[in-house]
């Protein structure tokens, strides 16, 4: 009897113990480029319509394309809040916010709103997006001046909370962006997005200005593995997304910078 009891105790001690609670489930990528890239291309079908809705696409890790067919907008999700680059035209703010919500994020988590080009196509929706989020607007001196004086319904009035110049950094938790300023007042942005040990340097490039060789040189000289342009057509976004492949291309920024005038 003693031997049988001892054997039972040893067997019980060897049993696998399952902890209380539910096992952790790895979160699947939101709007992965492999599936959402072709959806974006199909929705736009080569159109550069600035007000045509396009689905969100994860470019890499925490960086998502959330703009329209004709105007890019980029959401960067961080551990202390999010950063949004560009607000599209005034009527595009709702399309951008809808894409953010479709991803499962909230416009109220945006802490900074940045811009690229200084025109109604990129500044127009910033005022409404700022009201939705309460975010701080970060702008170039020229961009801040345009927002401050407004332009009727095209660029509603808004106040920049911070002015940046070439080489300035915008930091928010694990997000760090560096500004590349152009004489026209536009801003290109460079940052690094990482996922499972794979880090990519992303450049969100403002539209090329003919004769501006200095900005083009800065874009080409710095690190760049994924290029996103303020105007999707300028980097053939439909063509690049239609196959649903990652956008890794170390030569993309150099090729973009050498264009005398990028297509719009």
N, C-alpha and C positions, 0 to 999 in steps of 0.2 A: 504493500500500500504506500509506504513511504517513497519507494522508487517511482511509483506511478505519479504521485503528487509532485515530486521534484521534476519529473519530466514535463509535466503540464506547466509548471511555473517557468521552466526554461523556454518552452515553446511560446508561451505568452509574451515573454520578454523579447523574443525575436520578431514579434509581429511588427509590421510597419505601422507607424502612428500617423494618421492624417490630421494636419492642423485644422483648427476651427476656421470658418470663413470660406470665401470663394477663392479659387486659384486666380492668380493674376493673368489677365488676358492682354497680350500685346496689342496696342492700338494700331489699326490698319491706317496707312497713309490716306490723307484726305485729298481728293481730286488728283490722284497720281497722274503724271504726264502720260504714262503708257495708255491710259484709257481716256483721260480728259483732254489730252492734246488733240486727238482726232475729233472729239466732240466740238472743241473750240474751232477747229478748221472747218468742220461741216456747218457750224452755225454761222460763221462769217463768210464762207464760200468766196474768198478773195475780195470781199467788200471792205472798204475803208470808211464805212459809215460811222461817224463819231458817236452816234446815238443808238447804234444797233447793239443789243444785248449779246454778250458772249459769256459762256460759263467760266467759272474759276478754274485755274490750272496750277498745280504745284510745280514750280520750276525746279526747286531743289530744297530739301530739308524744310526749313521754316519760312521759305519765301514763295509767295503765291501771286500769280497774275490775276487781278480782279477787275480789270478795266473793260472797255468795250472793244468792238472790232477795230475801230479806228483810232482809239486813244488808250494807251497803256496806263495801268495803275498797279502798284505793287504793295502788297501787304507783307510785312515781316513780323512774325509772331515771336515774342520774347518772354522771358521768365518774369519780367517786371512790367509788362505791358507791350503794346504793339506799335509799330511805325508804319505809316502809310505814305507812299510817294505818289503824288499827283491826284487831282480831284476831277479830271475830265472837264467837260463843259458843265454849265450850271445845272442842266437837266440830267446829267449823268450821276449826280450824287446818290440818287436812289438806286440806280443800277449797281453802283459800286457797293453800297451798303447791303444790298440784297445778296451779292456774291459773297461778301464777308459772312453774312448769316448762313448762307448755304454751306459754307465750309464748317459751320458749327462754332464760329467765333462771333464776337459782338463788337459793333462800332464803338461801344462805350469803353472798350479796352484799349483803344488807340490813344497813345500819349503824345505822339508827335506826328504832325502832317508836314511833309516836305514837298517841294515842287521841282520840276525839271525846267521846261520852257516857260518863258514869261509871256503867255498869251491866254486868251479865253479858253483855249482847248485844254489847258492844264491847270489854270488857276480858277476857272469858273465855278467848279463844284466845291472848292475848298471851304468857303464860308459856311455852307450848309453842313458839310461833313464835320466842321469844327463845332457847330452847334449840336450835332448829334452826339459827339464824343467828349466835348470839353477839352480837346487836345490843344497843345501848344503848336502854333504854326511856326515853322522854321523856314526862312526865306532869304534870298539874296537881297542886297540893298534895292536893286531894281524891282524884284518881285514884291518886296514889302511895300514899296511906293505904289505899285499898281493896285495891290490889295487895299491899301489905305484910301486911295482916292476912288477906287472902283470904276466901273464902266457900265452903268445902267444894269440891265438884266444879264449882260454877258459876264461881267465880273462883279458879283455882289461885294459890298464892303466887308472887309475883315482886317484884323490887326495881327501882325506877326509878333510873336512873343520873343523871338530870337532872330538875329541877323547873322548869317554865316558868309564867309569868304573862302577863297581857294585854299584848300588844305585843312580847313576847320573840320572838327570831328563832332558827331552827334552820338552820344552814348546813352543807352538805356538797358540796364542789366547786362544780359549777354549779347546785346546788339551793339555794334560799333560801325558807324558809317563815316566815310570820308568824302568831303565835297570836292568836286572838280569844277571850278567856276569858269565861265566863258565871258568874253567882253560884252556880249549881248545881255547879260544878266541871268542867263540860264545856268542850271546846276546839273552836273552828272554826279552819280553816287557810286561808291565802291564799298562792298562789305563782304564778309565771309559767312557762309552758311554751312553748318556741319550736321551730319547725321550718321550714326553708327560708325564713327571714325573716318568718314569720308567728308572732307571739307572742300568747298568750291568757292572761289572768288567770283562774285557776281558784280557786273557793272551795269547800271541803269543809265543809259546814255541819253543826254538831251539831243535835240535835233541838231544836225550839222549846220553851221553857218558858213557860207562860202567865204574863203579868205581867212578864216580863223584857224591858222595852222598851230597856234600855241595849245589850244584846248585839245585839238586832234592829237598832238604829240603827247600830251599828258595822258590821254586815254590809252594811246598805243603803248606808251612806255611802261605803264604800271601793270601789275598782275591782273589777269582777266581770263577766266575759264568759261564763264557763261555770260553772254551778252543779251540784254533786254533793251529795246529802244523805246523812247517816249511815243513814237509813232510806230506801231507794229509793222507797217509796210516797209519801213526803212531798213529792217533787218529780215524781211521776208518771213514774218512770223507764221503765216499760214503754211507756207512750204515746209518750215522747220517742225511744225507741230502735227502735220497731217499724218506722219508715220508713227507718232507717239513714242519717240525716242528721246533720251536725255539730251540736253542742249550743249553738253560739254564740247568746247571748241576753243583751244588756246589761240587760234589765229583770228577769231571773229572780231575782236576789238581792233586789231591792226588793220584788217580789211575794211572795217567801217570807217576808221580814221583816215584812210587814204582816199576815200571817196571825195571827189571835189564837191559834190552836192548829193547827199543821200536822198533817195526817192521818198516821197511823202505819201 
